[in-house]
Amino acid sequence: MKLLEVKAESNISKILIGESMENLPNYLKGRKTIILTDTYVAGLYRKRFPSKVPVIEMGLGETNKTLLTLEKIYDKLIDYEADRTTFLLAIGGGIVCDVAGFVASTFMRGMPFGFVSTTLLSQVDASVGGKNGVNFQGYKNMIGVFSQPEFVLCDTGMLKTLDEKQFKAGFSEIIKAGVIKSAELFAYCENNANSALMHDSSTLIKMIYDSVEVKAKVVEADERERGERRLLNLGHTFGHAIEKLTGILHGQTVSIGMVLAAKVSEKLGLISSADTDRIRNVLLQYDLPVVPNTDIALLFNAMKKDKKREGEEIHLVLLEGIGEAVTKKIPYSQLEQLIDDLRSDFR
């Protein structure tokens, strides 16, 4: 097991990479605990949950990451007589962790919480960094808070229960961490795809640790996304728009979004076509999509609803090289032209 700490303003969050879920009692410390999970994870793992702990189950998928779901969970917490000392434990993927973090941060103005992260995407992204939120009217994470979990337990053995598509989708965030801040991590992903996809434990633990380390340093410098943390949104502005239009997996849309961001960077003269091709080829090694599966013209209208918008401009994460991401304010008029120029690249 490898330990990494995220030392943010609000809390110190312990990331336990390679730890077994069987050791959960060591971190709950005998506190009154309530578990939040989804119906799928409960079916797989409920027998391994700590005994005599109340369990709240929510539905599967982004359609359940809503204000209505929050209301139902608050009702259950009241039924279980939860208070500000009760520990809320999320066991699940990114959606469960996002919802649990939001609930814990707002119920009675805050209760302690932690995560057992069951998907690769969640272990490297959603459960780490303290951003918790829900969707609103189809737009991702429009309502949210910044609040750090006490701990995140990443049991890599649990990843074997993921279907292949979900498992592979998680690698997009690991590759993204390399693209924005670590050419070494990117090269490791480039050279170790086969062992990673075969669930080699040491390869996965190194990839998860190194990508979380990248994210931890960014979060420590800018917990509330006023500057540096925006770099973590590489591929997400395009990706969230694609996700809204198509409903494909978040990790898959981030993969497509990274390629689009690289293409835009190339058109602006920031990176070479060789760098763009290298990013694209690594994503393909992990069987991730690299071409938008929607009319690229529709992206612009969806992107105008992105929460990173400021007036008639948007903060767009671009690349000056592999391991060198930058944030630039792009006028929407210029963005529309850049997106239109990409049509020929994806025909």
C-alpha positions, -999 to +999 in steps of 0.1 A: +000+000+000+012+035-009+001+066+010-002+100-005-016+131+013-034+160-003-027+190+020-055+214+010-068+245+029-099+227+042-083+194+053-056+168+048-069+140+027-051+106+028-051+086-004-045+049+003-034+033-030-034-005-030-051-007+004-077-035+009-113-028+017-110-054+044-090-028+064-118-002+065-124-005+102-089+009+108-100+042+092-136+044+106-121+044+142-153+030+158-174+061+147-211+059+139-210+054+102-236+054+074-227+040+039-238+055+006-235+032-024-254+024-056-274-007-064-247-023-086-219-020-061-242-031-033-249-063-053-212-070-057-198-061-023-225-057+004-212-088+021-178-071+025-193-039+040-186-033+077-212-051+097-242-034+114-237-002+094-268+013+078-267+014+040-283+040+017-285+029-020-289+052-049-296+045-086-270+040-113-257+066-138-256+103-144-294+106-144-293+099-107-267+126-099-294+152-092-310+174-066-339+149-063-314+122-053-299+145-027-333+151-012-339+113-008-305+108+008-311+137+033-344+120+042-326+088+049-299+105+070-327+120+091-343+086+095-310+071+107-306+100+132-273+112+116-257+143+131-225+163+125-204+136+141-217+108+119-192+095+093-206+092+058-187+065+038-192+063+000-184+030-016-186+033-054-175+051-084-173+088-093-210+094-092-214+080-057-183+098-045-195+131-060-229+128-044-216+116-011-191+145-009-219+170-016-243+155+009-216+153+037-206+189+030-241+203+033-260+181+057-261+200+090-235+223+075-210+195+073-202+159+085-169+139+081-167+116+051-145+093+032-145+072+000-139+036-010-133+042-047-143+012-068-135+024-104-103+034-120-117+067-131-128+075-096-095+064-080-075+089-101-101+117-105-135+120-090-126+108-055-095+130-053-093+167-049-124+177-030-147+188-059-181+174-052-212+182-072-244+172-090-258+178-124-285+203-132-307+203-163-283+179-181-252+201-174-224+183-155-216+194-119-233+227-122-241+227-084-212+218-061-188+225-033-151+221-025-146+198+005-119+172+010-126+136+021-108+124+052-095+094+032-098+077-001-092+039-002-082+026-036-084-012-036-070-021-071-084-056-067-119-041-070-111-030-105-114-066-117-152-064-114-154-035-139-165-042-174-137-036-200-152-004-213-154+012-178-119+000-169-103+014-201-122+047-197-103+053-164-070+055-182-080+087-200-075+106-167-042+090-160-029+099-195-043+134-190-023+138-158+008+130-178-001+153-207-007+183-184+022+180-159+044+149-163+061+138-195+075+109-175+041+096-166+029+100-201+059+080-214+052+053-187+016+050-200+030+049-236+053+020-227+032-001-203-003-003-219-003-041-221+005-048-185-019-021-173-047-035-194-039-070-180-045-056-144-009-060-134-010-047-098+024-030-096+018-012-129-017+000-118-005+012-084+024+032-100+000+048-126-026+056-100+000+070-075+018+091-101-014+106-116-028+113-081+005+129-072+002+153-102-034+162-091-024+166-054+003+191-062-021+211-084-049+210-057-025+220-029-015+251-050-051+260-059-078+241-041-107+263-053-098+265-090-088+301-093-059+295-115-035+265-116-063+239-109-079+248-142-052+228-159-070+196-146-098+205-170-078+195-201-102+179-225-132+185-202-147+215-218-150+196-251-157+164-232-186+176-211-203+190-243-198+156-260-211+138-229-243+159-229-249+154-266-241+116-267-243+101-232-211+081-237-188+074-207-170+104-191-136+089-195-143+084-232-153+120-237-122+132-219-101+112-244-119+128-273-117+162-256-079+158-252-075+152-289-096+182-297-076+204-273-044+192-289-058+199-323-068+234-313-033+239-297-018+228-330-039+252-350-028+281-327+008+272-332+014+260-297+024+224-303+036+203-332+015+178-352+039+151-339+028+158-303-008+157-313-003+123-330+016+109-300-013+118-277-038+103-301-018+071-305-014+066-267-051+069-262-057+044-290-034+019-272-060+019-244-088+014-268-101+049-261-121+069-287-103+099-303-130+111-328-162+130-318-192+108-324-214+138-330-216+167-354-188+188-343-208+220-351-232+210-322-203+212-297-201+250-298-236+256-284-231+230-257-198+245-247-214+279-243-231+265-212-198+254-196-193+267-160-158+279-170-174+306-191-167+342-182-189+366-202-180+362-239-148+342-231-140+308-218-109+294-200-096+267-223-068+244-213-043+240-242-009+225-247+026+239-253+040+204-253+035+170-236+037+177-199+032+215-205-005+226-202-015+262-202-048+280-196-059+307-221-089+329-223-105+323-257-133+345-270-163+325-281-161+340-316-126+326-320-136+293-304-165+289-329-141+294-358-115+270-343-142+243-339-154+249-374-119+245-387-116+211-371-144+197-393-120+186-420-097+168-394-126+145-384-142+137-418 
